[in-house]
Amino acid sequence: MANLSTTTKKIQYAHFDVSVPNEVHQADILFLPHDTIKTRGRKSRTYKYALTVVDIASRYKETEPLSTKTASELVSAFERIYQRSGLRWPQLLQVDPGKEFLMKET
């Protein structure tokens, strides 16, 4: 019988010592499987993605639905989030190196 080790490995995670809201935000795009939103007096729209922004200090979250992951739609979604919510443009915005965040059309 194989000897199974019961020791656990400690994984180092990035640590942020941020206590001031709107200093550091993290953003990512989530996949939404077949999410259709019906609006009053308009055709229903199908959204495939959602842009999510999180303030590291306060843990406040905002989400904006997206039909595509194009750079132009992403810029518009960021503008809508920061115009309507309690979030303000941060000093540092952390994102992954996806094409949409590098402003290359997908």
N, C-alpha and C positions, 0 to 999 in steps of 0.2 A: 504494500500500500504506500502511496506517495505521501511524503511529509508536507503537509500544507501549512504554510506560515500564516500566523494570525496577526503579524505586525502590520500596522497601517502606515502608508507613506503620507508624509505631510506635503501638501501641494502649496507652493508659494503663490499667493494671489497679489495682484496690484493693490496697494493701499493708498487711499487718498485722505489726506488730512485737510479736508475742506469743511469749513464751518459757515461760510458766507454763501447764502443762496445766490444763484445765477452767476457763479464764478466758473464752475465746470459742469458741462452737460455731456451726456452720452446719447447717441442716436443710432438707430438701426432700422432696417426694413424687415417687416414680418410678412410671411406669406399667408393669405386668407383664402382658403379653399371655397370658391363659389359664394362670395358674400354679395348679395344684391340689396341695395338700399333704394326704397321708394320715397320720393319726395313729393310734397303736395303740388299738384298741377304740372308736374314734369314727368318725363319718362324715367323709368327706373334705371339705375346705373349699376353695373357690376364692377366691384372693386376686387382686384387680385392681391393687393398689397396694402400695408399700413406703415406709415412712418411713425416711429415712437421716439420721443425725446424724454429723457429723465434728468432732473436736476440732482446732482450727487449729494449736495448738502441737505436739502429738504426732502428728497425722494419724491418730489412732485412729478407727475407724469402727464404727458399729453400725447394724443394720437390723432393722425389725420389719414383718412383713406386715400389710396392711390389706385388709378386704373392701370398705370404702367410704371416702370422704374426709370423713365427718361430723366435726364438731368434737369430739363426745363420744368417738368411736373414736380420734381423734388424741390426745386428752388421755390416754386409757388406754395408747396405744402409747408415748408419751413416758414415762409412769410405769413401764411394763415395762422400757424401755431403761435408764432411770437406776437402777432397782432391781437389775437383774441384772448390769450391766456395770461396767467400771472407770471409766466416765464418771460425773461428779458434776454436779449442777445448776450451769451456768455463771453468770458475772456478766453475760454478754451472749450472747443467742441470736439469730442472724441468720437470717431467713426471707424468702421473697418475699411480696408482698402478696396472696396467694391467699385466697379466702373461708374455706377451712378453717383458715388460720393467724390470721385475724381473728375467729375463733370465731363465724362465721355459718354456719348449716347450709346445705349444698349440695344 
